[in-house]
Amino acid sequence: MIHEVDDALRALVRSDALGGTQVSIVFDAPTREWAAKVNAPTVNLYLYDIREDMRRRSRGLSNEYDGRGMVIARHRPPRYFKLSYLITAWTRRPEDEHRLLSSLLLCLLRSDAMPTEHLTGSLAELPLPVPMTIALPPPEDRSFADVWSALGGELKPSLDLVVSVPLVGTGSVPAAPPVTEEGGLRLGLENTGRTGQGPTDAREADAADEPAPRRTRPALSRRVRE
């Protein structure tokens, strides 16, 4: 997935920003040692950070249907991962570097998603767009100066490109078999006699409807009356 984003970025920059000029496109870390070896106009697209885009995470499951319209599986939603690239231009003159950065900025501002004509492999098969942002403020937990300090190089004008790649097929849940019998309500038990819920035949029903016999007071014995 990451190498496919690299290929798409190379094709996009080559065709829309550089216009066929003889400028190299590399993905190396722009360290001090690397910069000392650059001897030709170069655009560096350095991938310096990979993390999940929590703002795009969603919950729930999506259904997959067969030809009969029955649910056969449920899939978890895609998860987006942000690939952050530090884009720099390297020439002998700062003015030429600024021109290259201007061309790169205009190229990457034309669309909010990676153009589909530059997508290859699994990215081309995605049913979802591949969003990207350019030159937004850095997150609060880091700054670009920290990136340059970690690389051991000198601070240089740069563009921060973030490509949010959706990962589809992160998990699925099999669906239960379809219900083929119609539901219904049954009272009591069949062929098992009485259920305790009521009489089982007409005679018992009639008996249940008759009032209970009235209890009479027993007569006093003759000796007590005397």
PyMOL commands that set and color helices and strands:
alter all, ss='L'
color gray80, all
select helices_A, chain A and resi 2-17+32-37+54-56+94-109+116-118+121-124+144-151+202-209+222-225
alter helices_A, ss='H'
color red, helices_A
select strands_A, chain A and resi 24-26+42-52+62-65+71-75+79-90+132-134+159-167+172-174
alter strands_A, ss='S'
color yellow, strands_A
deselect
rebuild
show_as cartoon
